[in-house]
Amino acid sequence: MTSTTGTVCPHCGWPDGAEPYQVVSRHSTAAGSTVWTRCACGSLQMRVVDARGMRVVSRSRPADSAQKSPCR
């Protein structure tokens, strides 16, 4: 997974600030919560929600890209 500081998904352009395409899981933390989401392109994202707001801190490649990878 790669870290991100962008405002849109680099794979499909889905805005990071928009409602997640799909929420996979949500976990409370001492500072707020961690939300695992799936983007419209299939990329898995880890979002941190705390007093500073929401930000995507990590994301994978889209699901189809992983299946076509020669490094499996």
DRENKOL-103249 format. One record per residue: residue in three letters; x, y, z of N, C-alpha, C in turn. Coordinates in Angstrom, 2 decimals. Example, Ala and Ser with C-alpha at 12.3 -4.5 7.8 and 13.67 -1.06 7.14 Angstrom:
<sites>
+------+---------+---------+---------+---------+---------+---------+---------+---------+---------+
! code !      nx !      ny !      nz !     cax !     cay !     caz !      cx !      cy !      cz !
+------+---------+---------+---------+---------+---------+---------+---------+---------+---------+
!  ala !   13.19 !   -5.69 !    7.80 !   12.30 !   -4.50 !    7.80 !   13.20 !   -3.30 !    7.80 !
!  ser !   12.85 !   -2.25 !    7.08 !   13.67 !   -1.06 !    7.14 !   12.90 !    0.03 !    7.87 !
+------+---------+---------+---------+---------+---------+---------+---------+---------+---------+
</sites>
This chain:
<sites>
+------+---------+---------+---------+---------+---------+---------+---------+---------+---------+
! code !      nx !      ny !      nz !     cax !     cay !     caz !      cx !      cy !      cz !
+------+---------+---------+---------+---------+---------+---------+---------+---------+---------+
!  met !    0.84 !   -1.18 !    0.00 !    0.00 !    0.00 !    0.00 !    0.89 !    1.24 !    0.00 !
!  thr !    0.42 !    2.25 !   -0.67 !    1.20 !    3.47 !   -0.75 !    0.52 !    4.58 !    0.02 !
!  ser !    1.32 !    5.44 !    0.60 !    0.80 !    6.60 !    1.31 !    0.30 !    7.62 !    0.30 !
!  thr !   -0.64 !    8.44 !    0.71 !   -1.18 !    9.45 !   -0.21 !   -1.40 !   10.77 !    0.50 !
!  thr !   -1.17 !   11.82 !   -0.21 !   -1.50 !   13.15 !    0.29 !   -2.38 !   13.88 !   -0.70 !
!  gly !   -2.80 !   13.20 !   -1.77 !   -3.64 !   13.81 !   -2.80 !   -5.07 !   13.99 !   -2.34 !
!  thr !   -5.86 !   14.63 !   -3.19 !   -7.25 !   14.86 !   -2.86 !   -8.19 !   13.99 !   -3.68 !
!  val !   -7.63 !   13.20 !   -4.59 !   -8.43 !   12.27 !   -5.40 !   -7.67 !   10.95 !   -5.52 !
!  cys !   -8.39 !    9.90 !   -5.83 !   -7.75 !    8.60 !   -6.06 !   -6.88 !    8.71 !   -7.32 !
!  pro !   -5.61 !    8.33 !   -7.23 !   -4.74 !    8.43 !   -8.40 !   -5.09 !    7.43 !   -9.50 !
!  his !   -5.92 !    6.44 !   -9.16 !   -6.27 !    5.41 !  -10.13 !   -7.52 !    5.73 !  -10.93 !
!  cys !   -8.51 !    6.39 !  -10.28 !   -9.78 !    6.64 !  -10.98 !  -10.31 !    8.06 !  -10.84 !
!  gly !   -9.72 !    8.85 !   -9.93 !  -10.15 !   10.24 !   -9.77 !  -11.29 !   10.45 !   -8.79 !
!  trp !  -11.73 !    9.40 !   -8.08 !  -12.80 !    9.54 !   -7.08 !  -12.29 !   10.47 !   -5.98 !
!  pro !  -13.02 !   11.53 !   -5.63 !  -12.54 !   12.48 !   -4.61 !  -12.41 !   11.85 !   -3.23 !
!  asp !  -11.26 !   12.09 !   -2.58 !  -11.04 !   11.55 !   -1.23 !  -12.06 !   12.10 !   -0.24 !
!  gly !  -12.51 !   13.35 !   -0.44 !  -13.45 !   13.98 !    0.48 !  -14.90 !   13.56 !    0.27 !
!  ala !  -15.19 !   12.83 !   -0.80 !  -16.55 !   12.38 !   -1.07 !  -16.91 !   11.21 !   -0.16 !
!  glu !  -18.18 !   10.88 !   -0.13 !  -18.60 !    9.69 !    0.61 !  -17.87 !    8.48 !    0.04 !
!  pro !  -17.41 !    7.58 !    0.91 !  -16.72 !    6.38 !    0.40 !  -17.66 !    5.56 !   -0.48 !
!  tyr !  -17.10 !    4.95 !   -1.50 !  -17.88 !    4.08 !   -2.37 !  -18.44 !    2.90 !   -1.56 !
!  gln !  -17.59 !    2.30 !   -0.72 !  -18.01 !    1.19 !    0.14 !  -17.20 !    1.22 !    1.42 !
!  val !  -17.86 !    1.14 !    2.57 !  -17.17 !    1.03 !    3.86 !  -16.99 !   -0.45 !    4.15 !
!  val !  -15.73 !   -0.86 !    4.35 !  -15.42 !   -2.26 !    4.62 !  -15.45 !   -2.53 !    6.12 !
!  ser !  -14.83 !   -1.63 !    6.91 !  -14.87 !   -1.76 !    8.37 !  -14.56 !   -0.42 !    9.01 !
!  arg !  -14.97 !   -0.31 !   10.26 !  -14.78 !    0.93 !   11.02 !  -14.34 !    0.54 !   12.43 !
!  his !  -13.27 !    1.20 !   12.93 !  -12.71 !    0.86 !   14.23 !  -12.44 !    2.13 !   15.03 !
!  ser !  -12.89 !    2.16 !   16.26 !  -12.62 !    3.29 !   17.16 !  -11.18 !    3.25 !   17.62 !
!  thr !  -10.56 !    4.42 !   17.75 !   -9.22 !    4.54 !   18.31 !   -9.26 !    5.59 !   19.41 !
!  ala !   -8.17 !    5.74 !   20.14 !   -8.13 !    6.73 !   21.21 !   -8.29 !    8.15 !   20.67 !
!  ala !   -7.83 !    8.39 !   19.43 !   -7.87 !    9.73 !   18.85 !   -9.08 !    9.97 !   17.95 !
!  gly !   -9.82 !    8.94 !   17.61 !  -10.97 !    9.08 !   16.69 !  -11.39 !    7.73 !   16.14 !
!  ser !  -11.16 !    7.54 !   14.83 !  -11.48 !    6.24 !   14.24 !  -10.66 !    5.98 !   12.99 !
!  thr !  -10.55 !    4.70 !   12.66 !   -9.92 !    4.25 !   11.42 !  -11.03 !    3.61 !   10.60 !
!  val !  -11.13 !    4.01 !    9.34 !  -12.17 !    3.48 !    8.47 !  -11.50 !    2.88 !    7.24 !
!  trp !  -11.75 !    1.60 !    6.99 !  -11.26 !    0.93 !    5.78 !  -12.38 !    1.01 !    4.75 !
!  thr !  -12.04 !    1.56 !    3.57 !  -13.05 !    1.73 !    2.52 !  -12.53 !    1.15 !    1.21 !
!  arg !  -13.46 !    0.91 !    0.30 !  -13.10 !    0.49 !   -1.05 !  -13.55 !    1.59 !   -2.00 !
!  cys !  -12.65 !    2.02 !   -2.88 !  -12.93 !    3.06 !   -3.86 !  -13.75 !    2.45 !   -5.01 !
!  ala !  -14.28 !    3.29 !   -5.86 !  -15.04 !    2.84 !   -7.03 !  -14.21 !    1.96 !   -7.95 !
!  cys !  -12.89 !    2.17 !   -7.98 !  -12.01 !    1.38 !   -8.86 !  -11.57 !    0.07 !   -8.21 !
!  gly !  -11.89 !   -0.13 !   -6.93 !  -11.52 !   -1.35 !   -6.23 !  -10.34 !   -1.18 !   -5.29 !
!  ser !   -9.72 !   -0.01 !   -5.28 !   -8.59 !    0.27 !   -4.41 !   -9.05 !    0.27 !   -2.95 !
!  leu !   -8.32 !   -0.43 !   -2.07 !   -8.62 !   -0.44 !   -0.65 !   -7.93 !    0.76 !   -0.01 !
!  gln !   -8.65 !    1.51 !    0.82 !   -8.11 !    2.72 !    1.44 !   -8.25 !    2.65 !    2.96 !
!  met !   -7.25 !    3.19 !    3.63 !   -7.35 !    3.35 !    5.08 !   -7.50 !    4.83 !    5.35 !
!  arg !   -8.60 !    5.20 !    5.98 !   -8.89 !    6.60 !    6.31 !   -8.82 !    6.78 !    7.81 !
!  val !   -8.22 !    7.89 !    8.24 !   -8.16 !    8.25 !    9.66 !   -9.10 !    9.43 !    9.85 !
!  val !   -9.97 !    9.31 !   10.85 !  -10.90 !   10.40 !   11.19 !  -10.59 !   10.80 !   12.62 !
!  asp !  -10.18 !   12.06 !   12.81 !   -9.85 !   12.55 !   14.15 !  -10.18 !   14.04 !   14.22 !
!  ala !   -9.65 !   14.72 !   15.22 !   -9.95 !   16.14 !   15.40 !   -9.48 !   16.99 !   14.22 !
!  arg !   -8.51 !   16.50 !   13.46 !   -8.00 !   17.24 !   12.29 !   -8.87 !   17.00 !   11.05 !
!  gly !   -9.83 !   16.10 !   11.13 !  -10.69 !   15.80 !    9.99 !  -10.45 !   14.40 !    9.47 !
!  met !  -10.80 !   14.17 !    8.19 !  -10.62 !   12.87 !    7.56 !   -9.51 !   12.96 !    6.53 !
!  arg !   -8.67 !   11.92 !    6.51 !   -7.65 !   11.86 !    5.47 !   -7.36 !   10.41 !    5.11 !
!  val !   -7.07 !   10.19 !    3.83 !   -6.66 !    8.88 !    3.36 !   -5.16 !    8.78 !    3.63 !
!  val !   -4.76 !    7.80 !    4.42 !   -3.35 !    7.67 !    4.78 !   -2.65 !    6.54 !    4.04 !
!  ser !   -3.43 !    5.64 !    3.43 !   -2.85 !    4.53 !    2.69 !   -3.87 !    4.01 !    1.69 !
!  arg !   -3.41 !    3.55 !    0.54 !   -4.31 !    2.93 !   -0.43 !   -3.56 !    1.92 !   -1.28 !
!  ser !   -4.28 !    0.92 !   -1.74 !   -3.70 !   -0.11 !   -2.59 !   -3.97 !    0.21 !   -4.06 !
!  arg !   -3.46 !   -0.64 !   -4.92 !   -3.80 !   -0.55 !   -6.33 !   -5.23 !   -1.05 !   -6.50 !
!  pro !   -5.87 !   -0.74 !   -7.63 !   -7.21 !   -1.29 !   -7.89 !   -7.15 !   -2.82 !   -7.92 !
!  ala !   -8.25 !   -3.45 !   -7.61 !   -8.32 !   -4.91 !   -7.55 !   -7.89 !   -5.56 !   -8.86 !
!  asp !   -8.29 !   -5.04 !  -10.00 !   -7.93 !   -5.63 !  -11.29 !   -6.44 !   -5.55 !  -11.55 !
!  ser !   -5.77 !   -4.49 !  -11.14 !   -4.33 !   -4.34 !  -11.34 !   -3.56 !   -5.40 !  -10.59 !
!  ala !   -4.01 !   -5.73 !   -9.38 !   -3.33 !   -6.73 !   -8.57 !   -3.42 !   -8.11 !   -9.22 !
!  gln !   -4.53 !   -8.43 !   -9.86 !   -4.70 !   -9.73 !  -10.48 !   -3.83 !   -9.88 !  -11.72 !
!  lys !   -3.53 !   -8.78 !  -12.42 !   -2.75 !   -8.82 !  -13.65 !   -1.25 !   -8.67 !  -13.40 !
!  ser !   -0.86 !   -8.44 !  -12.15 !    0.53 !   -8.21 !  -11.83 !    1.38 !   -9.44 !  -12.10 !
!  pro !    2.53 !   -9.30 !  -12.80 !    3.40 !  -10.44 !  -13.07 !    4.21 !  -10.87 !  -11.85 !
!  cys !    4.17 !  -10.10 !  -10.76 !    4.97 !  -10.38 !   -9.57 !    4.23 !  -11.22 !   -8.55 !
!  arg !    3.32 !  -12.01 !   -8.93 !    2.55 !  -12.82 !   -7.99 !    3.24 !  -14.10 !   -7.65 !
+------+---------+---------+---------+---------+---------+---------+---------+---------+---------+
</sites>
